[in-house]
Amino acid sequence: MQRRWMAATAMLGSVAIALAGAPAAIADRGDDRLDRDRQALAREVLAPGDGWASAGAGTTGGAAASPDRVVTVSTRAELVSAVAGDEPKIVLVSGTIDANVDDAGAPLACADYARGGYTLDAYLAAYDPAIWGWDAEPSGPIESARAASMAAQRARIDIRVGANTTILGLPGAELTGAALQVTDTRNVIIRGLTLTDAHDCFPSWDPTDGETGNWNSEWDLLTVSNSTNVWIDHNDLSDGDNLDADQPEYFGRPYQVHDGLLDVVRGADLVTISWNRFHDHDKVMLIGNSDSRTTDRGKLRVTLHHNEFRDIGQRAPRVRYGQVDVVNNSYVETGGDDYPYVYSWGLGIESHLVAEANAFTFGPGLDPADVIEVYKGTAVAESGNRVNLRKTDLLGAYNAASGAAIGVDTSWRPTLRPTVHPAAAVPALVRVFAGPDALR
């Protein structure tokens, strides 16, 4: 008992020390002071050495915006207009903005996007494997109608962010139903937002996907594609109250209406993802979207630090090609049925993943050997990670359980890191300082 008490005391001491290196939250100091704090926060730039996004030209977002380019938005139309263009700008998001609305702000249901006579009943009847078979993907007029319907939804919910932009959520700010696109651009900061439920109204059936077929959906809450110097910080990303676990099954497979929460793909580079909460979702984060995209070599350099991944299925992250630094993140799995745990770190083709000083809090029945999954990857650098506060050799656990011989990646070492905290302190740090509320 004495030894246990001493260990607990030491752990609490390390947490207290670690808190000294955490970002300071903005307290409620009165309206005038709080306004000044928000103005300073809106012009904050990524600090030197804070992950890959601090490399190159650094990431300043809209810090250089003139006063007339600092705007507050509360509707989809205002947001779309405010984030467009490449001049420096600061966009403050107020309240809840639903992307599934028409130009007048009236709500749009899935049926409003349907084109060419598409209905789910007609789609199910046409591509029932008992009729269509298992050897070919759907084609023909009903599949064309589904694709046209999906394109109609895309035109409404895709919100494209221009260069030199800071998007900052004000207290309580939420963007729901949107697929936020940081595409073919540079120097973007996104902070303090709650992002929920980018649901696909028109998932596609693919009988050739796996042994029993799968439903595939299209939208991510946030996609960084062919863009550089992007900082994503203190956000909350989830399926909201529209869980895939609550969807029906068709053809014996879950009718999944969500894709990823945050994907970094197609040559994106120099990205820092910090102090966010990812939760209640299956496929969380893809870094590199295709084995065949060899032009991604030398790109997809991403840092993930001080994020919480709670009750997620997989891809936290799954990596192809990139040099990805995963440090001081908290993984919490309670063992619920909504999103059964599959793995956290996916080693894809030519992946170069360094995973250090992360903390896993696992419920009963979850195995540390499952943290790693291999998809053509051959090596990983992992050290100083803990499972339920115990130092754990996660690579050794994976190799022993799978009979594999995944090696240790010595191809690079991260140098662009903020303070690296002891893994034992990470759950408390992230619990207090991650997510939008920590910026208030």
Buried (B, 14 or more C-beta within 10 A) or exposed (E): EEEEEEEEEEBEEBBEEBBEEBBEEBEEEEEEEBEEBBEEBBBBBBBEEBBBBBBBEBBBBBBBBEEEBBBBBBBBBBBBEBBBBEBBBBBBBBBEBBBBBEEEEEEBEBEBBBBEEBBBEBBBEBBBBEEBEEEEBBEEEBBBBBBBBBEBBBEBBBBBBBBBBBBBBBBEBBBBBBBBBBBBBBBBBBBBBBBBBBBBBBBBBBBEBEEEBBBEBBBBBBBBBBBBBBBBBBBBBBBBEBBBBEBEEBBEBBBBBBBBBBBBBBBBBBBBBBBBBBBBBBBBBBBBBBBEBEEBEEBBBBBBBBBBBBBBBBBBBBBBBBBBBBBBBBBBBEEEEBBBBBBBBBBBBBBBBBBBBBBBBBEEEBEBBBBBBBBEBBBBBBBBBBBEBEEBEBBEBBBEEBEEEBEEBEEEEBEBBBEBBBBBBBBBBBBBBBBBBBBB
